[in-house]
Amino acid sequence: MNRNWISWLLGVVIFLVFFSIPQGWAQPRPGTKAPIITNAFAVDKGYYGYIWKIYIEAEDPDGEMLRIALSVEQPGYGQYPTDWIYLSPQYRKHFKGYIQWNTFSSKAPYLVEWRQIILKVSVFDKAGNESNEVVFPFTFQSGPGNPYQYELPAPFNEGNIPKLGYISVDLYEPTLMGGSAGSGID
């Protein structure tokens, strides 16, 4: 290949990367309305490996909801890359369901007792509008009580609630990361 062809191809790739920004990251389209998360619920404690269900209800006046953004922060580690769940077409105007997170991680054989994480959830539509953000703190703890025995609040207690998708974030235990991770010493 000659140099001009490679330069042209590289220019096209750069153009596509910077100007074909995925929906949800672009500036919102004028005249559209953002989705709204109207109800949310999740338990705030469970043991490491717990199957955590995060219940969400949302609506979009334009009927263009596209995906759910899931952002995880962990004190001592920081923020993980955003995880995305794309919505099926039947959920573009309204949905009520749960997101499942199997909290056992292939990256950490265990998490220290009382380790906290913070999950932030929002919904993006096709026009790039972001909904309100809902924050769910969660503490890993073992001990008395069954974290699966809880009563769902309305509207999530009304029959079958569909699973919207899975969170695929692998957690780290900062104290097992070697070196000075988690110690504050660089």
Secondary structure, 3 states (H helix, E strand, C coil): CCHHHHHHHHHHHHHHHHHCCCCCCCCCCCCCCCCEEEEEECCCEECCCCEEEEEEEEECCCCCEEEEEEEEEECCCEECCCEEEECCHHHCCEEEEEEEEECCECCECCCCCCCEEEEEEEEEECCCCECCCEEEEEEECCCCCCCCCCCCCCCCCCCCCCEEEECCCCCCCHHHCCCCCCCCCC
